[in-house]
């Protein structure tokens, strides 16, 4: 039984080298893509080894933590895109069903996926003004209660 090299395995999982489909010829574009991914895999391998040597970062734990951060950023991006599609697009917002289909969510999931903070982020990023909200901002209510307590 041979011992696997975790660094190499994790780099291969993070950047799998494309394989041609059986019977298909590969063109220059495919070969260029393959070379690019192989280079990315080598860079990842080097970064994993450097992390281990200089900071004693476990390659698998490090890759999992990085994937989690990427997932959280993607989820934030989805919330902001949903907010944009529902609150900023004029004259009518995108339909809940179209957005649900695009995200793999239910209609009710789309309806509740984003909030006032996400809308504010979109407004800050785009400079656009959102349509009028129907639901109150719970943070604004909490801020108002705090201000009222301070006045008492």
C-alpha positions as CSV (number, residue, x, y, z in Angstrom):
1,X,0.0,0.0,0.0
2,X,1.4,3.4,-1.0
3,X,1.1,6.6,1.0
4,X,-0.9,9.2,-0.9
5,X,0.5,12.8,-1.2
6,X,-2.3,14.9,0.3
7,X,-0.8,18.1,-1.2
8,X,-1.0,16.7,-4.7
9,X,-4.4,15.1,-4.2
10,X,-6.0,18.3,-2.8
11,X,-4.5,20.3,-5.7
12,X,-5.9,17.8,-8.2
13,X,-9.4,18.0,-6.5
14,X,-9.3,21.8,-6.6
15,X,-8.1,22.0,-10.2
16,X,-9.0,18.8,-12.1
17,X,-7.3,18.5,-15.4
18,X,-9.9,18.2,-18.2
19,X,-9.9,14.9,-20.0
20,X,-11.1,14.5,-23.6
21,X,-14.3,12.6,-24.1
22,X,-13.8,9.2,-25.6
23,X,-13.7,9.4,-29.4
24,X,-13.4,13.2,-29.5
25,X,-10.4,14.9,-31.0
26,X,-9.0,17.7,-29.0
27,X,-8.2,21.0,-30.6
28,X,-5.7,23.7,-29.7
29,X,-8.3,25.4,-27.5
30,X,-8.7,22.2,-25.5
31,X,-5.0,21.8,-25.2
32,X,-4.6,25.4,-24.1
33,X,-7.3,25.0,-21.4
34,X,-5.6,21.8,-20.2
35,X,-2.3,23.6,-19.9
36,X,-3.9,26.5,-18.1
37,X,-5.6,24.1,-15.6
38,X,-2.4,22.2,-15.1
39,X,-0.6,25.4,-14.3
40,X,-3.3,26.3,-11.8
41,X,-2.9,22.9,-10.2
42,X,0.8,23.4,-9.9
43,X,0.3,26.8,-8.3
44,X,-2.2,25.4,-5.9
45,X,0.2,22.6,-5.0
46,X,3.0,25.1,-4.4
47,X,0.7,27.3,-2.2
48,X,-0.4,24.3,-0.2
49,X,3.2,23.2,0.4
50,X,4.2,26.8,1.4
51,X,1.3,27.0,3.8
52,X,2.4,23.8,5.4
53,X,6.1,24.7,5.6
54,X,5.7,28.3,6.9
55,X,2.4,28.2,8.8
56,X,1.8,24.5,9.5
57,X,-1.5,24.8,7.7
58,X,-3.0,21.4,6.9
59,X,-3.6,21.2,3.2
60,X,-7.1,19.6,3.4
61,X,-8.3,21.8,6.3
62,X,-7.0,24.9,4.5
63,X,-8.7,24.0,1.2
64,X,-12.0,23.3,3.0
65,X,-11.8,26.6,4.9
66,X,-11.1,28.4,1.6
67,X,-14.0,26.6,-0.1
68,X,-16.3,27.6,2.7
69,X,-15.3,31.2,2.3
70,X,-15.9,31.0,-1.4
71,X,-19.4,29.4,-0.7
72,X,-20.3,32.3,1.7
73,X,-19.2,34.9,-0.9
74,X,-21.2,33.1,-3.6
75,X,-24.3,33.0,-1.3
76,X,-23.9,36.8,-0.7
77,X,-23.6,37.4,-4.4
78,X,-26.8,35.4,-5.1
79,X,-28.6,37.4,-2.4
80,X,-27.5,40.7,-3.9
81,X,-28.4,39.6,-7.5
82,X,-31.8,38.5,-6.3
83,X,-32.3,41.8,-4.5
84,X,-31.3,43.6,-7.7
85,X,-33.6,41.5,-9.9
86,X,-36.6,42.1,-7.5
87,X,-36.0,45.6,-6.2
88,X,-34.1,47.6,-8.8
89,X,-35.1,46.4,-12.3
90,X,-37.7,48.7,-13.8
91,X,-40.5,48.9,-14.9
92,X,-41.2,45.5,-13.4
93,X,-39.0,43.2,-11.4
94,X,-38.0,39.8,-12.5
95,X,-40.6,37.2,-11.7
96,X,-40.1,35.0,-8.6
97,X,-40.4,31.9,-10.8
98,X,-37.7,33.0,-13.2
99,X,-35.3,33.8,-10.3
100,X,-36.2,30.6,-8.5
101,X,-35.4,28.5,-11.7
102,X,-32.1,30.3,-12.1
103,X,-31.0,29.7,-8.5
104,X,-32.5,26.3,-7.9
105,X,-34.6,27.8,-5.1
106,X,-38.3,27.7,-4.4
107,X,-40.4,30.8,-5.1
108,X,-40.8,31.3,-1.3
109,X,-37.0,30.8,-0.9
110,X,-36.3,33.6,-3.4
111,X,-38.9,35.9,-1.7
112,X,-37.1,35.5,1.7
113,X,-33.5,35.0,0.4
114,X,-32.4,38.7,0.7
115,X,-33.1,41.5,3.0
116,X,-32.7,45.2,3.6
117,X,-28.9,44.9,4.0
118,X,-28.6,43.2,0.7
119,X,-30.7,45.9,-1.0
120,X,-28.5,48.6,0.6
121,X,-25.4,46.8,-0.7
122,X,-26.8,46.8,-4.2
123,X,-27.7,50.4,-3.9
124,X,-24.2,51.3,-2.8
125,X,-22.6,49.2,-5.5
126,X,-24.8,50.5,-8.4
127,X,-25.9,53.9,-7.3
128,X,-29.4,52.9,-8.2
129,X,-32.5,53.5,-6.1
130,X,-34.6,50.5,-5.1
131,X,-38.3,50.5,-5.5
132,X,-40.4,51.1,-2.4
133,X,-40.2,48.2,0.1
134,X,-43.3,46.7,1.5
135,X,-41.7,45.0,4.5
136,X,-40.3,47.1,7.4
137,X,-36.6,47.0,8.0
138,X,-36.2,45.1,11.3
139,X,-32.8,46.8,11.9
140,X,-34.4,50.2,11.6
141,X,-37.0,49.2,14.2
142,X,-34.2,48.1,16.6
143,X,-32.3,51.3,15.9
144,X,-35.5,53.3,16.7
145,X,-36.0,51.4,19.9
146,X,-32.4,52.1,21.0
147,X,-32.8,55.8,20.2
148,X,-36.0,55.9,22.2
149,X,-34.4,54.1,25.2
150,X,-31.5,56.6,25.0
151,X,-34.0,59.5,25.2
152,X,-35.8,58.0,28.2
